[in-house]
């Protein structure tokens, strides 16, 4: 179990005034798919970065399996089984797709291994293994390769920030299949898309006033359908 206790994250604006990005966040994540959703600017991506260790909370604790990992580095969290896929995939000049996947899983991969990784995200290994992970790939291709590298790395906690971003020709059905393969792990997804929300075991709703509501998918869909006073609705961008 991954547990957040009273997590806060505060920054200073240009005038030096403190601004709460996250305040008093108390959440637990068990095995299965949890989707974090809500308006832009409500702190969703910030929370993902805090969970991975890219940002340190200004208050509160993060517990993983009962162990306090609040001060743990990104590297140490990766060793604990944390894996992240960013909203905007990273480009690696001079590194091929084959090399990236081998670095991710920590071993050499044969053709069958490459096919298994890339076919899981709708790509043919033969067409991609020797291509560099750079601007010659489209946004959708980079996103799928990033997801393939996350799957190749494996782990216990998968943090996916808007994994549908940039995916056009590849169907949502194939994306959902990827999530289902990870269903025995802790999977935390940031998304606005209703089709991804429908895959969730748990939905966490962020609002601009920092109120956070969490519950089972059926419960949260019912609350959203009752016309809660939100500037955001399922399937719509803010």
C-alpha positions as CSV (number, residue, x, y, z in Angstrom):
1,X,0.0,0.0,0.0
2,X,1.1,3.6,-0.8
3,X,-0.1,6.1,1.8
4,X,0.0,9.9,1.8
5,X,-0.4,11.6,5.2
6,X,-1.2,15.3,5.3
7,X,0.9,16.0,2.2
8,X,1.4,19.7,1.4
9,X,3.3,21.5,-1.3
10,X,3.8,25.3,-1.1
11,X,5.6,27.7,-3.5
12,X,6.2,31.4,-3.6
13,X,4.8,33.5,-6.4
14,X,6.7,36.4,-8.1
15,X,5.7,38.8,-5.2
16,X,7.1,36.4,-2.6
17,X,3.6,35.4,-1.4
18,X,3.2,31.7,-0.5
19,X,0.8,29.7,-2.6
20,X,-0.5,26.2,-1.7
21,X,-0.4,23.8,-4.6
22,X,-1.3,20.9,-2.4
23,X,-2.7,21.1,1.1
24,X,-3.5,18.4,3.6
25,X,-3.6,15.5,1.1
26,X,-4.6,12.2,2.8
27,X,-4.9,9.3,0.3
28,X,-4.1,5.6,0.1
29,X,-3.4,3.6,-3.0
30,X,-3.8,-0.2,-3.1
31,X,-3.1,-2.6,-6.0
32,X,-5.3,-1.8,-9.0
33,X,-5.9,1.3,-11.1
34,X,-6.5,4.6,-9.5
35,X,-7.2,7.6,-11.7
36,X,-6.6,11.2,-10.5
37,X,-8.7,13.8,-12.4
38,X,-9.9,17.3,-12.1
39,X,-9.2,20.8,-13.5
40,X,-5.9,21.9,-14.8
41,X,-3.8,23.6,-12.1
42,X,-5.3,21.7,-9.2
43,X,-2.1,19.9,-8.3
44,X,-2.5,16.5,-10.0
45,X,0.9,16.4,-11.9
46,X,2.6,18.0,-8.9
47,X,1.4,15.0,-6.8
48,X,2.8,12.5,-9.3
49,X,6.2,14.3,-9.2
50,X,6.1,14.2,-5.3
51,X,5.3,10.5,-5.4
52,X,8.3,9.8,-7.7
53,X,10.6,12.0,-5.7
54,X,11.2,14.8,-8.2
55,X,9.7,17.3,-5.8
56,X,9.8,17.1,-2.0
57,X,6.6,17.9,-0.1
58,X,6.7,20.9,2.3
59,X,4.7,18.9,4.8
60,X,3.5,15.4,5.5
61,X,4.7,11.8,5.0
62,X,4.7,9.2,2.2
63,X,4.6,5.6,3.3
64,X,5.2,2.6,1.0
65,X,4.6,-0.8,2.6
66,X,4.7,1.0,6.0
67,X,8.2,2.5,5.3
68,X,8.6,6.3,5.3
69,X,10.0,7.2,1.9
70,X,9.3,10.9,2.1
71,X,13.0,11.9,1.9
72,X,14.0,9.1,-0.5
73,X,15.6,10.1,-3.8
74,X,14.3,9.3,-7.3
75,X,17.0,6.6,-7.7
76,X,16.1,4.9,-4.4
77,X,12.4,5.0,-5.2
78,X,13.1,3.4,-8.6
79,X,15.0,0.7,-6.7
80,X,11.9,0.2,-4.6
81,X,9.8,-0.4,-7.7
82,X,8.5,3.1,-8.7
83,X,8.2,3.7,-12.4
84,X,7.0,7.0,-14.1
85,X,5.8,7.9,-17.6
86,X,5.6,11.7,-18.2
87,X,2.9,13.8,-19.9
88,X,5.6,14.9,-22.3
89,X,7.9,12.0,-23.1
90,X,11.7,12.6,-22.7
91,X,13.8,12.5,-25.9
92,X,17.2,10.8,-25.7
93,X,19.6,12.0,-28.4
94,X,21.9,9.2,-29.6
95,X,20.0,6.4,-27.8
96,X,18.0,3.9,-29.9
97,X,14.7,2.3,-28.9
98,X,16.5,-1.0,-28.4
99,X,19.0,0.6,-26.1
100,X,16.3,2.5,-24.1
101,X,14.4,-0.7,-23.5
102,X,17.5,-2.6,-22.4
103,X,18.4,0.2,-20.0
104,X,14.9,0.1,-18.7
105,X,14.8,-3.6,-17.9
106,X,18.5,-3.9,-17.0
107,X,19.4,-6.7,-19.4
108,X,20.0,-7.5,-23.1
109,X,16.8,-8.2,-25.1
110,X,16.5,-10.6,-28.0
111,X,14.1,-10.1,-30.9
112,X,11.3,-11.9,-29.0
113,X,11.8,-9.7,-26.0
114,X,11.7,-6.5,-28.1
115,X,8.6,-7.7,-29.9
116,X,6.9,-8.4,-26.5
117,X,7.7,-4.9,-25.2
118,X,6.7,-3.0,-28.3
119,X,3.8,-5.0,-29.5
120,X,2.1,-4.4,-26.1
121,X,1.9,-0.7,-27.1
122,X,1.0,-1.3,-30.7
123,X,4.4,-1.0,-32.4
124,X,6.3,-3.4,-34.6
125,X,9.8,-4.0,-33.2
126,X,11.3,-4.5,-36.6
127,X,10.3,-0.9,-37.5
128,X,11.5,0.7,-34.3
129,X,14.4,-1.0,-32.5
130,X,17.2,0.8,-34.4
131,X,15.5,4.2,-34.5
132,X,16.8,7.0,-32.2
133,X,14.5,8.2,-29.4
134,X,14.5,11.8,-30.7
135,X,12.5,14.3,-32.7
136,X,12.3,12.0,-35.7
137,X,9.5,10.2,-33.8
138,X,6.1,11.6,-33.5
139,X,4.6,12.5,-30.2
140,X,2.4,9.4,-30.3
141,X,5.3,7.2,-31.1
142,X,7.4,8.6,-28.3
143,X,4.5,8.2,-25.8
144,X,4.1,4.5,-26.8
145,X,7.8,3.9,-26.6
146,X,7.9,5.5,-23.1
147,X,5.1,3.2,-22.0
148,X,6.9,0.2,-23.4
149,X,10.1,1.2,-21.4
150,X,8.0,1.5,-18.3
151,X,6.5,-1.9,-18.8
152,X,10.0,-3.3,-19.5
153,X,11.4,-1.8,-16.3
154,X,8.6,-3.4,-14.3
155,X,8.1,-2.5,-10.6
156,X,5.4,-2.2,-8.0
157,X,4.1,1.4,-8.5
158,X,3.4,2.8,-11.9
159,X,2.9,6.6,-12.2
160,X,1.4,7.7,-15.5
161,X,0.7,11.4,-16.2
162,X,-1.9,11.7,-19.0
163,X,-0.7,8.5,-20.9
164,X,-3.3,9.2,-23.6
165,X,-1.6,12.5,-24.6
166,X,-0.4,12.4,-28.2
167,X,-1.9,9.0,-29.0
168,X,-4.0,9.3,-32.1
169,X,-4.0,6.2,-34.4
170,X,-3.4,3.8,-31.5
171,X,-6.8,3.0,-30.0
172,X,-7.8,3.6,-26.5
173,X,-8.8,-0.1,-26.3
174,X,-5.1,-1.0,-26.8
175,X,-4.1,1.5,-24.1
176,X,-6.6,0.0,-21.7
177,X,-5.1,-3.5,-22.4
178,X,-1.8,-2.1,-21.2
179,X,-3.4,-0.9,-17.9
180,X,-5.1,-4.2,-17.4
181,X,-1.8,-6.0,-17.6
182,X,-0.6,-3.9,-14.7
183,X,-3.7,-4.5,-12.6
184,X,-1.8,-6.5,-9.9
185,X,0.4,-3.4,-9.3
186,X,-0.3,0.0,-7.8
187,X,-1.2,2.0,-11.0
188,X,-1.8,5.8,-10.5
189,X,-2.9,7.6,-13.7
190,X,-3.6,11.3,-14.2
191,X,-6.2,11.7,-16.9
192,X,-9.3,13.8,-18.0
193,X,-10.5,11.1,-20.4
194,X,-13.8,9.3,-19.6
195,X,-12.6,6.1,-21.3
196,X,-9.6,6.0,-18.9
197,X,-11.8,6.9,-15.9
198,X,-14.0,3.9,-16.8
199,X,-11.0,1.5,-16.3
200,X,-10.4,2.7,-12.8
201,X,-11.0,0.8,-9.6
202,X,-10.7,4.1,-7.7
203,X,-11.1,7.7,-8.8
204,X,-9.5,10.7,-7.0
205,X,-11.1,14.1,-7.8
206,X,-9.0,17.2,-7.4
207,X,-10.8,20.6,-7.3
208,X,-9.4,24.1,-7.6
209,X,-10.2,24.9,-4.0
210,X,-7.9,21.9,-3.0
211,X,-10.8,19.8,-1.9
212,X,-10.0,16.2,-2.7
213,X,-12.7,13.5,-2.9
214,X,-11.9,9.8,-3.5
215,X,-13.9,6.7,-3.9
216,X,-14.8,3.6,-5.9
217,X,-15.5,4.3,-9.6
218,X,-19.3,3.7,-9.3
219,X,-19.6,6.0,-6.3
220,X,-17.6,8.8,-7.9
221,X,-19.5,8.6,-11.2
222,X,-22.7,9.0,-9.3
223,X,-21.4,12.1,-7.5
224,X,-20.2,13.7,-10.7
225,X,-23.6,13.0,-12.4
226,X,-25.4,14.9,-9.6
227,X,-24.1,18.2,-10.9
228,X,-21.5,19.0,-8.3
229,X,-20.4,22.6,-8.5
230,X,-17.2,22.0,-10.6
231,X,-15.6,23.9,-13.4
232,X,-14.7,20.5,-14.8
233,X,-16.7,17.5,-16.1
234,X,-15.9,14.0,-17.1
235,X,-14.3,13.9,-20.6
236,X,-13.7,17.6,-20.8
237,X,-10.6,19.7,-20.5
238,X,-10.6,22.7,-18.2
